[in-house]
Amino acid sequence: MKVLPFKIPKPENELVRHQVDDVNHFYDKLHQHPEVQLTVLFDGIGNLIVGDYIGRFRPGELYLLSPNIPHVFRNDKVYYTENTSKRAYSESIFYDVSIITSKFSGIEEFGRVIEFFESLNGCYRVFDDSSFIKSRIMKLRDIGGLSRIIISLEILHYLITRPVLHRLNKADILLHYSMKEGKRMDNVVRFLIDESHRKISLSEAAEVASMNKEAFCRFFRERTRKTFTEFLNEIRIKKACELLLNKDMTISQVASESGFTNLSYFNRVFRKINGKTPKEFRNTIDLQA
């Protein structure tokens, strides 16, 4: 199973690639590629894992990823069931940074573009309230050649000149994974997401990684900037936030469904991650409705 690196299917000298993914579920293996990726999500929900960040993704959101950053948009389990009507749909632009830096270096008009690419470090949520970016990405469905370049540069100009980017990862430097590391991390992350609803021991996770507990703890923390418990708790709390939208579920039921067996511990972890208790979080949802 080859997880890393991932090769974007495009001609060698293509500056920009527009890609449509209309699938049962998004590509679900941790991977990295040298292109800058800008993705708008039209359909599908799940977990986004990139660098030291874990979060839920939903339709309507946009994300920008810097080159060679390990990441995965992994849909929820329901997208893998037989005869499901669920679909995952996104459109992405991939900018070939190597072509831009090698062919346009020294050209004044491209100076800010190159600086922008060089400044990227991780994954960014893009807040496009006016739908400027989304509308232009949609235009790329039916055009190519110079028109595609012009629209792609318009999008870059928008990203560079407006405060629409919010970085999601906390670490300033994100490690790039080797093929072996990528396969190991992908197996572990997949296991933690799929089994987060139940008690998971450190020994179990280490076994999935084919490592002893001590080596696994070092390996995991070096690559996620989190302990095994911190990472697993973040996955569970993200799930809890989704479940809290269901007003028919009690806080205790949400805790249990999310993988917490102790209600007071659940409340403590939830407050630590979100800055408020589950009850306060649910009340906030009510106020926004």
Contacts in CASP RR format, 6 or more apart in sequence:
PFRMAT RR
TARGET T0000
AUTHOR 0000-0000-0000
METHOD contacts of the structure
MODEL  1
MKVLPFKIPKPENELVRHQVDDVNHFYDKLHQHPEVQLTVLFDGIGNLIV
GDYIGRFRPGELYLLSPNIPHVFRNDKVYYTENTSKRAYSESIFYDVSII
TSKFSGIEEFGRVIEFFESLNGCYRVFDDSSFIKSRIMKLRDIGGLSRII
ISLEILHYLITRPVLHRLNKADILLHYSMKEGKRMDNVVRFLIDESHRKI
SLSEAAEVASMNKEAFCRFFRERTRKTFTEFLNEIRIKKACELLLNKDMT
ISQVASESGFTNLSYFNRVFRKINGKTPKEFRNTIDLQA
1 29 0 8 1.000
1 183 0 8 1.000
2 179 0 8 1.000
3 29 0 8 1.000
3 30 0 8 1.000
3 31 0 8 1.000
3 179 0 8 1.000
3 182 0 8 1.000
3 183 0 8 1.000
3 186 0 8 1.000
4 30 0 8 1.000
4 31 0 8 1.000
4 32 0 8 1.000
4 70 0 8 1.000
4 177 0 8 1.000
4 178 0 8 1.000
4 179 0 8 1.000
4 181 0 8 1.000
4 182 0 8 1.000
4 183 0 8 1.000
5 31 0 8 1.000
5 32 0 8 1.000
5 33 0 8 1.000
5 34 0 8 1.000
5 68 0 8 1.000
5 179 0 8 1.000
6 27 0 8 1.000
6 31 0 8 1.000
6 32 0 8 1.000
6 33 0 8 1.000
7 33 0 8 1.000
8 17 0 8 1.000
8 19 0 8 1.000
8 33 0 8 1.000
8 35 0 8 1.000
8 94 0 8 1.000
9 17 0 8 1.000
10 17 0 8 1.000
10 94 0 8 1.000
10 96 0 8 1.000
13 99 0 8 1.000
14 96 0 8 1.000
15 95 0 8 1.000
15 96 0 8 1.000
15 99 0 8 1.000
15 100 0 8 1.000
15 149 0 8 1.000
15 152 0 8 1.000
16 93 0 8 1.000
16 94 0 8 1.000
16 95 0 8 1.000
16 96 0 8 1.000
16 148 0 8 1.000
16 149 0 8 1.000
16 152 0 8 1.000
17 35 0 8 1.000
17 93 0 8 1.000
17 94 0 8 1.000
17 96 0 8 1.000
18 91 0 8 1.000
18 92 0 8 1.000
18 93 0 8 1.000
18 137 0 8 1.000
18 140 0 8 1.000
18 141 0 8 1.000
18 148 0 8 1.000
19 91 0 8 1.000
19 92 0 8 1.000
19 93 0 8 1.000
19 94 0 8 1.000
20 89 0 8 1.000
20 90 0 8 1.000
20 91 0 8 1.000
20 141 0 8 1.000
21 27 0 8 1.000
21 88 0 8 1.000
21 89 0 8 1.000
21 90 0 8 1.000
21 91 0 8 1.000
21 92 0 8 1.000
22 87 0 8 1.000
22 88 0 8 1.000
22 89 0 8 1.000
23 87 0 8 1.000
23 88 0 8 1.000
23 89 0 8 1.000
24 79 0 8 1.000
24 80 0 8 1.000
24 84 0 8 1.000
24 86 0 8 1.000
24 87 0 8 1.000
24 88 0 8 1.000
25 74 0 8 1.000
25 75 0 8 1.000
25 79 0 8 1.000
25 80 0 8 1.000
25 88 0 8 1.000
26 44 0 8 1.000
26 73 0 8 1.000
26 74 0 8 1.000
26 75 0 8 1.000
26 88 0 8 1.000
26 90 0 8 1.000
27 72 0 8 1.000
27 73 0 8 1.000
28 72 0 8 1.000
28 74 0 8 1.000
28 75 0 8 1.000
28 190 0 8 1.000
29 72 0 8 1.000
29 186 0 8 1.000
30 49 0 8 1.000
30 70 0 8 1.000
30 71 0 8 1.000
30 72 0 8 1.000
30 177 0 8 1.000
30 182 0 8 1.000
30 185 0 8 1.000
30 186 0 8 1.000
30 189 0 8 1.000
31 70 0 8 1.000
31 71 0 8 1.000
31 72 0 8 1.000
32 68 0 8 1.000
32 69 0 8 1.000
32 70 0 8 1.000
32 71 0 8 1.000
32 176 0 8 1.000
32 177 0 8 1.000
33 67 0 8 1.000
33 68 0 8 1.000
33 94 0 8 1.000
34 67 0 8 1.000
34 68 0 8 1.000
34 96 0 8 1.000
34 97 0 8 1.000
34 98 0 8 1.000
35 67 0 8 1.000
35 94 0 8 1.000
35 95 0 8 1.000
35 96 0 8 1.000
35 97 0 8 1.000
36 64 0 8 1.000
36 65 0 8 1.000
36 66 0 8 1.000
36 67 0 8 1.000
36 94 0 8 1.000
36 95 0 8 1.000
36 97 0 8 1.000
36 117 0 8 1.000
36 120 0 8 1.000
37 63 0 8 1.000
37 64 0 8 1.000
37 65 0 8 1.000
37 92 0 8 1.000
37 93 0 8 1.000
37 94 0 8 1.000
38 62 0 8 1.000
38 63 0 8 1.000
38 64 0 8 1.000
38 65 0 8 1.000
38 92 0 8 1.000
38 93 0 8 1.000
38 94 0 8 1.000
38 95 0 8 1.000
38 126 0 8 1.000
38 133 0 8 1.000
38 137 0 8 1.000
38 155 0 8 1.000
38 159 0 8 1.000
39 62 0 8 1.000
39 63 0 8 1.000
39 64 0 8 1.000
39 65 0 8 1.000
39 73 0 8 1.000
39 90 0 8 1.000
39 91 0 8 1.000
39 92 0 8 1.000
40 60 0 8 1.000
40 61 0 8 1.000
40 62 0 8 1.000
40 90 0 8 1.000
40 91 0 8 1.000
40 92 0 8 1.000
40 133 0 8 1.000
40 134 0 8 1.000
40 137 0 8 1.000
41 57 0 8 1.000
41 58 0 8 1.000
41 59 0 8 1.000
41 60 0 8 1.000
41 61 0 8 1.000
41 62 0 8 1.000
41 63 0 8 1.000
41 73 0 8 1.000
41 89 0 8 1.000
41 90 0 8 1.000
42 59 0 8 1.000
42 60 0 8 1.000
42 89 0 8 1.000
42 90 0 8 1.000
42 91 0 8 1.000
43 59 0 8 1.000
43 87 0 8 1.000
43 88 0 8 1.000
43 89 0 8 1.000
43 90 0 8 1.000
44 57 0 8 1.000
44 58 0 8 1.000
44 59 0 8 1.000
44 75 0 8 1.000
44 79 0 8 1.000
44 86 0 8 1.000
44 87 0 8 1.000
44 88 0 8 1.000
44 89 0 8 1.000
45 56 0 8 1.000
45 57 0 8 1.000
45 58 0 8 1.000
45 59 0 8 1.000
45 75 0 8 1.000
45 76 0 8 1.000
46 56 0 8 1.000
46 57 0 8 1.000
46 58 0 8 1.000
46 73 0 8 1.000
46 74 0 8 1.000
46 75 0 8 1.000
46 76 0 8 1.000
47 54 0 8 1.000
47 55 0 8 1.000
47 56 0 8 1.000
47 57 0 8 1.000
47 73 0 8 1.000
47 74 0 8 1.000
47 76 0 8 1.000
47 193 0 8 1.000
47 235 0 8 1.000
47 238 0 8 1.000
48 54 0 8 1.000
48 55 0 8 1.000
48 56 0 8 1.000
48 57 0 8 1.000
48 63 0 8 1.000
48 71 0 8 1.000
48 72 0 8 1.000
48 73 0 8 1.000
48 74 0 8 1.000
48 123 0 8 1.000
49 55 0 8 1.000
49 71 0 8 1.000
49 72 0 8 1.000
49 74 0 8 1.000
49 189 0 8 1.000
50 65 0 8 1.000
50 69 0 8 1.000
50 70 0 8 1.000
50 71 0 8 1.000
50 72 0 8 1.000
50 122 0 8 1.000
50 123 0 8 1.000
50 168 0 8 1.000
50 169 0 8 1.000
51 69 0 8 1.000
51 70 0 8 1.000
51 71 0 8 1.000
51 122 0 8 1.000
51 123 0 8 1.000
51 169 0 8 1.000
51 171 0 8 1.000
51 174 0 8 1.000
51 223 0 8 1.000
51 224 0 8 1.000
51 225 0 8 1.000
52 169 0 8 1.000
52 170 0 8 1.000
52 171 0 8 1.000
52 174 0 8 1.000
52 224 0 8 1.000
52 225 0 8 1.000
52 226 0 8 1.000
53 123 0 8 1.000
53 168 0 8 1.000
53 169 0 8 1.000
53 170 0 8 1.000
54 231 0 8 1.000
54 234 0 8 1.000
54 235 0 8 1.000
54 238 0 8 1.000
55 168 0 8 1.000
55 234 0 8 1.000
55 238 0 8 1.000
56 238 0 8 1.000
56 241 0 8 1.000
56 242 0 8 1.000
57 63 0 8 1.000
57 73 0 8 1.000
60 134 0 8 1.000
61 125 0 8 1.000
62 125 0 8 1.000
62 126 0 8 1.000
62 127 0 8 1.000
62 128 0 8 1.000
62 133 0 8 1.000
62 134 0 8 1.000
63 123 0 8 1.000
63 124 0 8 1.000
63 125 0 8 1.000
63 126 0 8 1.000
64 120 0 8 1.000
64 123 0 8 1.000
64 124 0 8 1.000
64 126 0 8 1.000
64 159 0 8 1.000
64 165 0 8 1.000
65 71 0 8 1.000
65 122 0 8 1.000
65 123 0 8 1.000
65 124 0 8 1.000
66 117 0 8 1.000
66 120 0 8 1.000
66 121 0 8 1.000
66 122 0 8 1.000
66 123 0 8 1.000
67 97 0 8 1.000
67 117 0 8 1.000
67 120 0 8 1.000
68 176 0 8 1.000
69 122 0 8 1.000
69 123 0 8 1.000
69 174 0 8 1.000
69 176 0 8 1.000
70 174 0 8 1.000
70 175 0 8 1.000
70 176 0 8 1.000
70 177 0 8 1.000
70 182 0 8 1.000
70 185 0 8 1.000
71 123 0 8 1.000
72 186 0 8 1.000
72 189 0 8 1.000
73 90 0 8 1.000
74 190 0 8 1.000
74 193 0 8 1.000
75 86 0 8 1.000
75 88 0 8 1.000
77 194 0 8 1.000
78 84 0 8 1.000
78 86 0 8 1.000
79 86 0 8 1.000
79 88 0 8 1.000
91 137 0 8 1.000
91 138 0 8 1.000
91 140 0 8 1.000
91 141 0 8 1.000
92 137 0 8 1.000
93 137 0 8 1.000
93 140 0 8 1.000
93 152 0 8 1.000
93 155 0 8 1.000
95 117 0 8 1.000
95 152 0 8 1.000
95 156 0 8 1.000
97 117 0 8 1.000
100 110 0 8 1.000
100 113 0 8 1.000
100 114 0 8 1.000
100 117 0 8 1.000
101 114 0 8 1.000
101 117 0 8 1.000
104 110 0 8 1.000
104 111 0 8 1.000
104 113 0 8 1.000
104 114 0 8 1.000
105 114 0 8 1.000
112 160 0 8 1.000
113 153 0 8 1.000
113 156 0 8 1.000
113 160 0 8 1.000
116 156 0 8 1.000
116 159 0 8 1.000
116 160 0 8 1.000
121 167 0 8 1.000
121 169 0 8 1.000
121 172 0 8 1.000
121 173 0 8 1.000
121 174 0 8 1.000
122 167 0 8 1.000
122 168 0 8 1.000
122 169 0 8 1.000
122 174 0 8 1.000
123 167 0 8 1.000
123 168 0 8 1.000
123 169 0 8 1.000
124 165 0 8 1.000
124 166 0 8 1.000
124 167 0 8 1.000
124 168 0 8 1.000
125 165 0 8 1.000
125 166 0 8 1.000
125 168 0 8 1.000
126 133 0 8 1.000
126 159 0 8 1.000
126 164 0 8 1.000
126 165 0 8 1.000
127 164 0 8 1.000
127 165 0 8 1.000
127 166 0 8 1.000
128 134 0 8 1.000
128 164 0 8 1.000
132 158 0 8 1.000
133 155 0 8 1.000
133 158 0 8 1.000
133 159 0 8 1.000
136 151 0 8 1.000
136 154 0 8 1.000
136 155 0 8 1.000
137 155 0 8 1.000
139 151 0 8 1.000
140 148 0 8 1.000
140 151 0 8 1.000
140 152 0 8 1.000
143 151 0 8 1.000
158 164 0 8 1.000
159 165 0 8 1.000
170 225 0 8 1.000
171 225 0 8 1.000
175 222 0 8 1.000
175 223 0 8 1.000
177 185 0 8 1.000
177 223 0 8 1.000
181 223 0 8 1.000
184 209 0 8 1.000
184 210 0 8 1.000
184 211 0 8 1.000
184 219 0 8 1.000
185 223 0 8 1.000
187 208 0 8 1.000
187 209 0 8 1.000
188 205 0 8 1.000
188 208 0 8 1.000
188 209 0 8 1.000
188 220 0 8 1.000
191 200 0 8 1.000
191 204 0 8 1.000
191 205 0 8 1.000
191 208 0 8 1.000
192 200 0 8 1.000
192 205 0 8 1.000
192 231 0 8 1.000
192 232 0 8 1.000
192 235 0 8 1.000
193 235 0 8 1.000
196 232 0 8 1.000
196 235 0 8 1.000
196 236 0 8 1.000
196 239 0 8 1.000
196 258 0 8 1.000
196 259 0 8 1.000
197 239 0 8 1.000
197 257 0 8 1.000
197 258 0 8 1.000
197 259 0 8 1.000
198 259 0 8 1.000
199 259 0 8 1.000
199 261 0 8 1.000
200 232 0 8 1.000
202 213 0 8 1.000
202 216 0 8 1.000
202 217 0 8 1.000
202 228 0 8 1.000
203 213 0 8 1.000
205 216 0 8 1.000
205 220 0 8 1.000
205 228 0 8 1.000
206 212 0 8 1.000
206 213 0 8 1.000
206 215 0 8 1.000
206 216 0 8 1.000
206 217 0 8 1.000
209 216 0 8 1.000
209 219 0 8 1.000
209 220 0 8 1.000
211 219 0 8 1.000
216 228 0 8 1.000
217 227 0 8 1.000
217 228 0 8 1.000
220 226 0 8 1.000
220 227 0 8 1.000
220 228 0 8 1.000
220 231 0 8 1.000
221 227 0 8 1.000
224 231 0 8 1.000
226 234 0 8 1.000
233 269 0 8 1.000
233 273 0 8 1.000
234 273 0 8 1.000
236 258 0 8 1.000
236 259 0 8 1.000
236 260 0 8 1.000
236 269 0 8 1.000
237 258 0 8 1.000
237 269 0 8 1.000
237 270 0 8 1.000
237 273 0 8 1.000
237 274 0 8 1.000
239 257 0 8 1.000
239 258 0 8 1.000
240 254 0 8 1.000
240 255 0 8 1.000
240 257 0 8 1.000
240 258 0 8 1.000
240 260 0 8 1.000
240 266 0 8 1.000
240 270 0 8 1.000
240 278 0 8 1.000
241 274 0 8 1.000
241 281 0 8 1.000
243 249 0 8 1.000
243 253 0 8 1.000
243 254 0 8 1.000
243 257 0 8 1.000
243 258 0 8 1.000
244 254 0 8 1.000
244 278 0 8 1.000
244 281 0 8 1.000
244 282 0 8 1.000
244 285 0 8 1.000
245 285 0 8 1.000
247 282 0 8 1.000
249 257 0 8 1.000
251 263 0 8 1.000
251 267 0 8 1.000
251 278 0 8 1.000
251 279 0 8 1.000
251 282 0 8 1.000
252 263 0 8 1.000
254 278 0 8 1.000
255 262 0 8 1.000
255 263 0 8 1.000
255 266 0 8 1.000
255 267 0 8 1.000
255 278 0 8 1.000
258 266 0 8 1.000
260 266 0 8 1.000
260 269 0 8 1.000
266 278 0 8 1.000
267 277 0 8 1.000
267 278 0 8 1.000
270 276 0 8 1.000
270 277 0 8 1.000
270 278 0 8 1.000
270 281 0 8 1.000
271 277 0 8 1.000
274 281 0 8 1.000
276 284 0 8 1.000
END
